[in-house]
């Protein structure tokens, strides 16, 4: 079935759409497309643009030092300034904890 579209002018007043249809328009379902200024839609209801989605989904890893420098986790009493590789830092921390446990059992 071929579908053709026609353009019909009308107006909106008090939340109602007012149009005059030509006589040859058949009964059935319609789709209405209205122009809306982008700033009229709250930002949280606006659709995502493809470049925004791509940027949001791009993973950029950070070192533990960068995370601490940004203040994303608490620093407490420790000096984190010399941490460059988080994996090495965690391994060293575990080694020290193991040594501490051994000293309690001796």
N, CA, C and O atoms as CSV, one atom per row, in Angstrom:
chain,resi,resn,atom,element,x,y,z
A,1,UNK,N,N,0.842,-1.174,0.000
A,1,UNK,CA,C,0.000,0.000,0.000
A,1,UNK,C,C,0.888,1.239,0.000
A,1,UNK,O,O,1.792,1.360,0.827
A,2,UNK,N,N,0.636,2.137,-0.905
A,2,UNK,CA,C,1.385,3.374,-0.993
A,2,UNK,C,C,0.739,4.417,-0.094
A,2,UNK,O,O,-0.483,4.568,-0.071
A,3,UNK,N,N,1.566,5.124,0.637
A,3,UNK,CA,C,1.063,6.180,1.518
A,3,UNK,C,C,1.573,7.508,1.000
A,3,UNK,O,O,2.768,7.673,0.753
A,4,UNK,N,N,0.676,8.442,0.839
A,4,UNK,CA,C,1.042,9.800,0.458
A,4,UNK,C,C,0.704,10.732,1.611
A,4,UNK,O,O,-0.237,10.489,2.367
A,5,UNK,N,N,1.462,11.776,1.733
A,5,UNK,CA,C,1.238,12.740,2.797
A,5,UNK,C,C,0.805,14.068,2.203
A,5,UNK,O,O,1.246,14.462,1.123
A,6,UNK,N,N,-0.068,14.747,2.932
A,6,UNK,CA,C,-0.453,16.096,2.535
A,6,UNK,C,C,-0.132,17.030,3.689
A,6,UNK,O,O,-0.091,16.608,4.845
A,7,UNK,N,N,0.092,18.278,3.378
A,7,UNK,CA,C,0.355,19.277,4.415
A,7,UNK,C,C,-0.910,20.087,4.623
A,7,UNK,O,O,-1.494,20.612,3.675
A,8,UNK,N,N,-1.318,20.180,5.859
A,8,UNK,CA,C,-2.526,20.921,6.218
A,8,UNK,C,C,-2.144,21.967,7.244
A,8,UNK,O,O,-1.488,21.647,8.236
A,9,UNK,N,N,-2.535,23.187,7.029
A,9,UNK,CA,C,-2.239,24.266,7.971
A,9,UNK,C,C,-3.347,24.336,9.011
A,9,UNK,O,O,-4.507,24.036,8.730
A,10,UNK,N,N,-2.970,24.731,10.196
A,10,UNK,CA,C,-3.926,24.883,11.278
A,10,UNK,C,C,-3.305,25.719,12.373
A,10,UNK,O,O,-2.295,26.389,12.158
A,11,UNK,N,N,-3.912,25.681,13.557
A,11,UNK,CA,C,-3.369,26.437,14.684
A,11,UNK,C,C,-3.712,25.733,15.986
A,11,UNK,O,O,-4.641,24.930,16.062
A,12,UNK,N,N,-2.929,26.062,17.008
A,12,UNK,CA,C,-3.161,25.529,18.346
A,12,UNK,C,C,-3.589,26.696,19.234
A,12,UNK,O,O,-2.936,27.739,19.273
A,13,UNK,N,N,-4.697,26.498,19.943
A,13,UNK,CA,C,-5.181,27.524,20.857
A,13,UNK,C,C,-5.745,26.825,22.082
A,13,UNK,O,O,-6.582,25.930,21.970
A,14,UNK,N,N,-5.278,27.241,23.252
A,14,UNK,CA,C,-5.732,26.667,24.519
A,14,UNK,C,C,-5.558,25.146,24.559
A,14,UNK,O,O,-6.412,24.429,25.081
A,15,UNK,N,N,-4.446,24.667,24.003
A,15,UNK,CA,C,-4.148,23.243,24.047
A,15,UNK,C,C,-4.926,22.401,23.052
A,15,UNK,O,O,-4.865,21.174,23.117
A,16,UNK,N,N,-5.657,23.022,22.131
A,16,UNK,CA,C,-6.411,22.273,21.138
A,16,UNK,C,C,-5.857,22.551,19.751
A,16,UNK,O,O,-5.520,23.688,19.421
A,17,UNK,N,N,-5.766,21.500,18.939
A,17,UNK,CA,C,-5.313,21.620,17.567
A,17,UNK,C,C,-6.527,21.852,16.671
A,17,UNK,O,O,-7.450,21.037,16.642
A,18,UNK,N,N,-6.521,22.952,15.951
A,18,UNK,CA,C,-7.642,23.307,15.079
A,18,UNK,C,C,-7.172,23.315,13.631
A,18,UNK,O,O,-6.274,24.071,13.259
A,19,UNK,N,N,-7.799,22.454,12.812
A,19,UNK,CA,C,-7.463,22.395,11.388
A,19,UNK,C,C,-8.741,22.186,10.582
A,19,UNK,O,O,-9.738,21.674,11.091
A,20,UNK,N,N,-8.692,22.585,9.343
A,20,UNK,CA,C,-9.791,22.318,8.412
A,20,UNK,C,C,-9.295,21.280,7.417
A,20,UNK,O,O,-8.361,21.542,6.658
A,21,UNK,N,N,-9.913,20.104,7.416
A,21,UNK,CA,C,-9.510,19.022,6.526
A,21,UNK,C,C,-10.218,19.126,5.179
A,21,UNK,O,O,-11.381,19.521,5.105
A,22,UNK,N,N,-9.499,18.765,4.114
A,22,UNK,CA,C,-10.164,18.696,2.810
A,22,UNK,C,C,-11.194,17.563,2.812
A,22,UNK,O,O,-11.120,16.663,3.648
A,23,UNK,N,N,-12.133,17.601,1.900
A,23,UNK,CA,C,-13.205,16.609,1.859
A,23,UNK,C,C,-12.716,15.206,1.536
A,23,UNK,O,O,-13.333,14.232,1.967
A,24,UNK,N,N,-11.616,15.074,0.787
A,24,UNK,CA,C,-11.169,13.750,0.350
A,24,UNK,C,C,-10.273,13.024,1.358
A,24,UNK,O,O,-9.719,11.977,1.023
A,25,UNK,N,N,-10.114,13.538,2.564
A,25,UNK,CA,C,-9.266,12.889,3.577
A,25,UNK,C,C,-10.046,11.736,4.206
A,25,UNK,O,O,-11.166,11.912,4.687
A,26,UNK,N,N,-9.419,10.532,4.191
A,26,UNK,CA,C,-10.071,9.337,4.728
A,26,UNK,C,C,-9.961,9.308,6.255
A,26,UNK,O,O,-9.065,9.911,6.845
A,27,UNK,N,N,-10.893,8.594,6.866
A,27,UNK,CA,C,-10.843,8.392,8.309
A,27,UNK,C,C,-9.663,7.481,8.627
A,27,UNK,O,O,-9.291,6.638,7.810
A,28,UNK,N,N,-9.081,7.642,9.792
A,28,UNK,CA,C,-7.989,6.769,10.194
A,28,UNK,C,C,-7.036,7.487,11.139
A,28,UNK,O,O,-7.266,8.617,11.571
A,29,UNK,N,N,-5.978,6.788,11.432
A,29,UNK,CA,C,-4.973,7.281,12.370
A,29,UNK,C,C,-4.109,8.347,11.697
A,29,UNK,O,O,-3.851,8.272,10.495
A,30,UNK,N,N,-3.665,9.336,12.470
A,30,UNK,CA,C,-2.793,10.382,11.941
A,30,UNK,C,C,-1.572,10.538,12.831
A,30,UNK,O,O,-1.559,10.093,13.979
A,31,UNK,N,N,-0.561,11.169,12.292
A,31,UNK,CA,C,0.642,11.495,13.045
A,31,UNK,C,C,0.859,12.989,12.898
A,31,UNK,O,O,0.923,13.506,11.783
A,32,UNK,N,N,0.974,13.684,14.024
A,32,UNK,CA,C,1.150,15.130,14.013
A,32,UNK,C,C,2.576,15.433,14.454
A,32,UNK,O,O,3.011,14.964,15.506
A,33,UNK,N,N,3.304,16.211,13.665
A,33,UNK,CA,C,4.658,16.632,13.996
A,33,UNK,C,C,4.645,18.138,14.185
A,33,UNK,O,O,4.275,18.885,13.280
A,34,UNK,N,N,5.051,18.577,15.370
A,34,UNK,CA,C,5.065,20.001,15.684
A,34,UNK,C,C,6.494,20.477,15.913
A,34,UNK,O,O,7.273,19.783,16.566
A,35,UNK,N,N,6.849,21.633,15.394
A,35,UNK,CA,C,8.177,22.174,15.693
A,35,UNK,C,C,8.208,22.688,17.137
A,35,UNK,O,O,7.291,23.375,17.588
A,36,UNK,N,N,9.272,22.343,17.841
A,36,UNK,CA,C,9.434,22.772,19.230
A,36,UNK,C,C,10.844,23.317,19.389
A,36,UNK,O,O,11.811,22.678,18.976
A,37,UNK,N,N,10.963,24.492,19.985
A,37,UNK,CA,C,12.287,25.064,20.242
A,37,UNK,C,C,13.020,24.172,21.240
A,37,UNK,O,O,12.433,23.726,22.226
A,38,UNK,N,N,14.293,23.914,20.988
A,38,UNK,CA,C,15.066,22.995,21.832
A,38,UNK,C,C,15.095,23.457,23.286
A,38,UNK,O,O,15.038,22.627,24.194
A,39,UNK,N,N,15.184,24.765,23.523
A,39,UNK,CA,C,15.255,25.239,24.907
A,39,UNK,C,C,13.905,25.142,25.618
A,39,UNK,O,O,13.840,25.381,26.824
A,40,UNK,N,N,12.825,24.799,24.910
A,40,UNK,CA,C,11.521,24.621,25.537
A,40,UNK,C,C,11.403,23.256,26.207
A,40,UNK,O,O,10.526,23.046,27.045
A,41,UNK,N,N,12.287,22.327,25.838
A,41,UNK,CA,C,12.271,20.978,26.420
A,41,UNK,C,C,13.304,20.930,27.540
A,41,UNK,O,O,14.459,21.288,27.314
A,42,UNK,N,N,12.919,20.494,28.754
A,42,UNK,CA,C,13.905,20.377,29.833
A,42,UNK,C,C,15.055,19.469,29.408
A,42,UNK,O,O,14.834,18.500,28.681
A,43,UNK,N,N,16.281,19.765,29.847
A,43,UNK,CA,C,17.462,19.032,29.383
A,43,UNK,C,C,17.362,17.542,29.666
A,43,UNK,O,O,17.855,16.738,28.875
A,44,UNK,N,N,16.728,17.144,30.790
A,44,UNK,CA,C,16.655,15.715,31.116
A,44,UNK,C,C,15.671,14.957,30.221
A,44,UNK,O,O,15.705,13.727,30.181
A,45,UNK,N,N,14.797,15.668,29.504
A,45,UNK,CA,C,13.853,15.028,28.601
A,45,UNK,C,C,14.306,15.057,27.143
A,45,UNK,O,O,13.645,14.480,26.279
A,46,UNK,N,N,15.416,15.718,26.864
A,46,UNK,CA,C,15.907,15.803,25.484
A,46,UNK,C,C,16.541,14.475,25.077
A,46,UNK,O,O,17.182,13.819,25.899
A,47,UNK,N,N,16.371,14.078,23.834
A,47,UNK,CA,C,16.996,12.822,23.391
A,47,UNK,C,C,18.514,12.962,23.321
A,47,UNK,O,O,19.039,14.046,23.065
A,48,UNK,N,N,19.208,11.850,23.552
A,48,UNK,CA,C,20.661,11.831,23.473
A,48,UNK,C,C,21.091,11.931,22.014
A,48,UNK,O,O,20.497,11.300,21.140
A,49,UNK,N,N,22.118,12.720,21.758
A,49,UNK,CA,C,22.700,12.790,20.426
A,49,UNK,C,C,23.774,11.700,20.348
A,49,UNK,O,O,24.329,11.305,21.373
A,50,UNK,N,N,24.062,11.220,19.155
A,50,UNK,CA,C,25.015,10.117,18.996
A,50,UNK,C,C,26.396,10.473,19.527
A,50,UNK,O,O,27.046,9.632,20.147
A,51,UNK,N,N,26.861,11.701,19.300
A,51,UNK,CA,C,28.189,12.077,19.796
A,51,UNK,C,C,28.205,12.170,21.319
A,51,UNK,O,O,29.241,11.909,21.930
A,52,UNK,N,N,27.084,12.536,21.953
A,52,UNK,CA,C,27.007,12.562,23.408
A,52,UNK,C,C,27.082,11.146,23.973
A,52,UNK,O,O,27.775,10.903,24.962
A,53,UNK,N,N,26.366,10.214,23.342
A,53,UNK,CA,C,26.408,8.817,23.794
A,53,UNK,C,C,27.806,8.234,23.648
A,53,UNK,O,O,28.289,7.540,24.542
A,54,UNK,N,N,28.451,8.511,22.532
A,54,UNK,CA,C,29.801,8.008,22.291
A,54,UNK,C,C,30.761,8.536,23.351
A,54,UNK,O,O,31.568,7.781,23.895
A,55,UNK,N,N,30.672,9.828,23.644
A,55,UNK,CA,C,31.552,10.431,24.651
A,55,UNK,C,C,31.279,9.861,26.036
A,55,UNK,O,O,32.211,9.616,26.802
A,56,UNK,N,N,29.994,9.647,26.364
A,56,UNK,CA,C,29.642,9.135,27.683
A,56,UNK,C,C,30.113,7.689,27.870
A,56,UNK,O,O,30.526,7.308,28.965
A,57,UNK,N,N,30.052,6.898,26.818
A,57,UNK,CA,C,30.398,5.483,26.924
A,57,UNK,C,C,31.884,5.194,26.745
A,57,UNK,O,O,32.309,4.046,26.880
A,58,UNK,N,N,32.677,6.214,26.443
A,58,UNK,CA,C,34.113,6.011,26.256
A,58,UNK,C,C,34.780,5.860,27.624
A,58,UNK,O,O,34.647,6.724,28.491
A,59,UNK,N,N,35.495,4.754,27.803
A,59,UNK,CA,C,36.166,4.472,29.071
A,59,UNK,C,C,37.572,5.066,29.057
A,59,UNK,O,O,38.373,4.780,28.168
A,60,UNK,N,N,37.850,5.886,30.042
A,60,UNK,CA,C,39.182,6.456,30.183
A,60,UNK,C,C,39.702,6.109,31.585
A,60,UNK,O,O,39.307,6.741,32.564
A,61,UNK,N,N,40.586,5.105,31.682
A,61,UNK,CA,C,41.077,4.696,32.997
A,61,UNK,C,C,41.927,5.777,33.644
A,61,UNK,O,O,42.537,6.601,32.964
A,62,UNK,N,N,41.954,5.758,34.963
A,62,UNK,CA,C,42.758,6.709,35.720
A,62,UNK,C,C,43.590,5.938,36.740
A,62,UNK,O,O,43.182,4.882,37.222
A,63,UNK,N,N,44.749,6.478,37.056
A,63,UNK,CA,C,45.586,5.859,38.085
A,63,UNK,C,C,45.002,6.184,39.449
A,63,UNK,O,O,44.183,7.094,39.583
A,64,UNK,N,N,45.427,5.435,40.464
A,64,UNK,CA,C,44.978,5.704,41.817
A,64,UNK,C,C,45.375,7.116,42.236
A,64,UNK,O,O,44.609,7.807,42.908
A,65,UNK,N,N,46.567,7.540,41.842
A,65,UNK,CA,C,47.011,8.902,42.165
A,65,UNK,C,C,46.097,9.958,41.575
A,65,UNK,O,O,45.798,10.953,42.235
A,66,UNK,N,N,45.643,9.757,40.331
A,66,UNK,CA,C,44.724,10.714,39.696
A,66,UNK,C,C,43.376,10.741,40.404
A,66,UNK,O,O,42.772,11.801,40.568
A,67,UNK,N,N,42.911,9.568,40.822
A,67,UNK,CA,C,41.630,9.495,41.534
A,67,UNK,C,C,41.729,10.221,42.865
A,67,UNK,O,O,40.832,10.978,43.236
A,68,UNK,N,N,42.821,9.989,43.582
A,68,UNK,CA,C,42.995,10.648,44.873
A,68,UNK,C,C,43.190,12.147,44.718
A,68,UNK,O,O,42.687,12.931,45.522
A,69,UNK,N,N,43.916,12.541,43.688
A,69,UNK,CA,C,44.145,13.959,43.435
A,69,UNK,C,C,42.825,14.667,43.130
A,69,UNK,O,O,42.636,15.822,43.512
A,70,UNK,N,N,41.921,13.982,42.450
A,70,UNK,CA,C,40.620,14.565,42.115
A,70,UNK,C,C,39.692,14.578,43.328
A,70,UNK,O,O,38.629,15.196,43.285
A,71,UNK,N,N,40.085,13.900,44.412
A,71,UNK,CA,C,39.270,13.881,45.619
A,71,UNK,C,C,38.071,12.955,45.527
A,71,UNK,O,O,37.074,13.173,46.215
A,72,UNK,N,N,38.145,11.919,44.687
A,72,UNK,CA,C,37.012,11.020,44.507
A,72,UNK,C,C,36.885,10.006,45.630
A,72,UNK,O,O,35.801,9.464,45.845
A,73,UNK,N,N,37.971,9.736,46.353
A,73,UNK,CA,C,37.893,8.885,47.540
A,73,UNK,C,C,38.702,9.554,48.640
A,73,UNK,O,O,39.613,10.334,48.361
A,74,UNK,N,N,38.372,9.253,49.877
A,74,UNK,CA,C,39.040,9.893,51.013
A,74,UNK,C,C,40.503,9.519,51.115
A,74,UNK,O,O,40.886,8.383,50.835
A,75,UNK,N,N,41.320,10.485,51.519
A,75,UNK,CA,C,42.756,10.240,51.618
A,75,UNK,C,C,43.173,9.832,53.025
A,75,UNK,O,O,44.218,9.205,53.198
A,76,UNK,N,N,42.397,10.167,54.005
A,76,UNK,CA,C,42.742,9.784,55.363
A,76,UNK,C,C,44.105,10.320,55.773
A,76,UNK,O,O,44.479,11.433,55.403
A,77,UNK,N,N,44.845,9.529,56.537
A,77,UNK,CA,C,46.155,9.934,57.047
A,77,UNK,C,C,47.299,9.576,56.098
A,77,UNK,O,O,48.418,10.059,56.275
A,78,UNK,N,N,47.034,8.733,55.093
A,78,UNK,CA,C,48.104,8.229,54.240
A,78,UNK,C,C,48.609,9.288,53.269
A,78,UNK,O,O,47.893,10.216,52.894
A,79,UNK,N,N,49.879,9.114,52.872
A,79,UNK,CA,C,50.474,9.976,51.847
A,79,UNK,C,C,50.400,9.236,50.520
A,79,UNK,O,O,51.101,8.244,50.319
A,80,UNK,N,N,49.558,9.711,49.620
A,80,UNK,CA,C,49.310,9.041,48.351
A,80,UNK,C,C,50.104,9.668,47.205
A,80,UNK,O,O,49.952,9.245,46.059
A,81,UNK,N,N,50.920,10.632,47.476
A,81,UNK,CA,C,51.582,11.377,46.409
A,81,UNK,C,C,52.549,10.525,45.578
A,81,UNK,O,O,52.783,10.832,44.409
A,82,UNK,N,N,53.115,9.459,46.164
A,82,UNK,CA,C,54.085,8.653,45.425
A,82,UNK,C,C,53.458,7.433,44.736
A,82,UNK,O,O,54.184,6.610,44.178
A,83,UNK,N,N,52.127,7.302,44.764
A,83,UNK,CA,C,51.457,6.169,44.124
A,83,UNK,C,C,51.365,6.434,42.625
A,83,UNK,O,O,50.746,7.403,42.187
A,84,UNK,N,N,51.995,5.548,41.846
A,84,UNK,CA,C,51.940,5.686,40.386
A,84,UNK,C,C,51.182,4.540,39.750
A,84,UNK,O,O,50.469,4.735,38.766
A,85,UNK,N,N,51.329,3.339,40.305
A,85,UNK,CA,C,50.662,2.172,39.732
A,85,UNK,C,C,49.802,1.555,40.841
A,85,UNK,O,O,50.327,1.072,41.844
A,86,UNK,N,N,48.497,1.574,40.654
A,86,UNK,CA,C,47.602,1.103,41.703
A,86,UNK,C,C,47.770,-0.394,41.979
A,86,UNK,O,O,47.627,-0.818,43.126
A,87,UNK,N,N,48.068,-1.202,40.960
A,87,UNK,CA,C,48.241,-2.643,41.168
A,87,UNK,C,C,49.453,-2.913,42.056
A,87,UNK,O,O,49.384,-3.730,42.974
A,88,UNK,N,N,50.552,-2.233,41.786
A,88,UNK,CA,C,51.760,-2.392,42.610
A,88,UNK,C,C,51.479,-1.914,44.028
A,88,UNK,O,O,51.910,-2.546,44.993
A,89,UNK,N,N,50.761,-0.805,44.162
A,89,UNK,CA,C,50.417,-0.275,45.484
A,89,UNK,C,C,49.616,-1.300,46.290
A,89,UNK,O,O,49.901,-1.527,47.466
A,90,UNK,N,N,48.613,-1.920,45.655
A,90,UNK,CA,C,47.764,-2.894,46.348
A,90,UNK,C,C,48.570,-4.124,46.732
A,90,UNK,O,O,48.409,-4.642,47.837
A,91,UNK,N,N,49.429,-4.601,45.846
A,91,UNK,CA,C,50.276,-5.751,46.171
A,91,UNK,C,C,51.174,-5.448,47.369
A,91,UNK,O,O,51.326,-6.288,48.256
A,92,UNK,N,N,51.761,-4.271,47.399
A,92,UNK,CA,C,52.630,-3.867,48.511
A,92,UNK,C,C,51.830,-3.764,49.807
A,92,UNK,O,O,52.301,-4.184,50.863
A,93,UNK,N,N,50.628,-3.208,49.730
A,93,UNK,CA,C,49.768,-3.088,50.904
A,93,UNK,C,C,49.422,-4.471,51.456
A,93,UNK,O,O,49.467,-4.684,52.667
A,94,UNK,N,N,49.076,-5.411,50.572
A,94,UNK,CA,C,48.764,-6.779,51.009
A,94,UNK,C,C,49.987,-7.451,51.646
A,94,UNK,O,O,49.854,-8.158,52.644
A,95,UNK,N,N,51.179,-7.232,51.069
A,95,UNK,CA,C,52.401,-7.809,51.622
A,95,UNK,C,C,52.638,-7.289,53.035
A,95,UNK,O,O,52.978,-8.058,53.935
A,96,UNK,N,N,52.458,-5.983,53.229
A,96,UNK,CA,C,52.657,-5.389,54.552
A,96,UNK,C,C,51.645,-5.927,55.556
A,96,UNK,O,O,51.992,-6.193,56.706
A,97,UNK,N,N,50.386,-6.089,55.121
A,97,UNK,CA,C,49.363,-6.634,56.019
A,97,UNK,C,C,49.682,-8.077,56.400
A,97,UNK,O,O,49.484,-8.481,57.546
A,98,UNK,N,N,50.177,-8.850,55.433
A,98,UNK,CA,C,50.546,-10.236,55.716
A,98,UNK,C,C,51.695,-10.286,56.717
A,98,UNK,O,O,51.669,-11.092,57.647
A,99,UNK,N,N,52.703,-9.432,56.538
A,99,UNK,CA,C,53.824,-9.370,57.484
A,99,UNK,C,C,53.328,-9.003,58.873
A,99,UNK,O,O,53.799,-9.547,59.871
A,100,UNK,N,N,52.380,-8.085,58.934
A,100,UNK,CA,C,51.836,-7.657,60.221
A,100,UNK,C,C,51.102,-8.810,60.905
A,100,UNK,O,O,51.214,-8.986,62.118
A,101,UNK,N,N,50.345,-9.601,60.120
A,101,UNK,CA,C,49.633,-10.751,60.691
A,101,UNK,C,C,50.614,-11.809,61.223
A,101,UNK,O,O,50.410,-12.408,62.279
A,102,UNK,N,N,51.688,-12.009,60.445
A,102,UNK,CA,C,52.700,-12.999,60.868
A,102,UNK,C,C,53.343,-12.569,62.170
A,102,UNK,O,O,53.598,-13.404,63.038
A,103,UNK,N,N,53.611,-11.276,62.322
A,103,UNK,CA,C,54.251,-10.799,63.555
A,103,UNK,C,C,53.342,-10.996,64.760
A,103,UNK,O,O,53.838,-11.119,65.879
A,104,UNK,N,N,52.043,-11.028,64.569
A,104,UNK,CA,C,51.125,-11.259,65.688
A,104,UNK,C,C,51.104,-12.721,66.097
A,104,UNK,O,O,50.853,-13.037,67.260
A,105,UNK,N,N,51.365,-13.611,65.159
A,105,UNK,CA,C,51.320,-15.034,65.476
A,105,UNK,C,C,52.640,-15.556,66.056
A,105,UNK,O,O,52.660,-16.629,66.659
A,106,UNK,N,N,53.728,-14.825,65.887
A,106,UNK,CA,C,55.024,-15.293,66.397
A,106,UNK,C,C,55.138,-15.160,67.881
A,106,UNK,O,O,56.169,-15.512,68.455
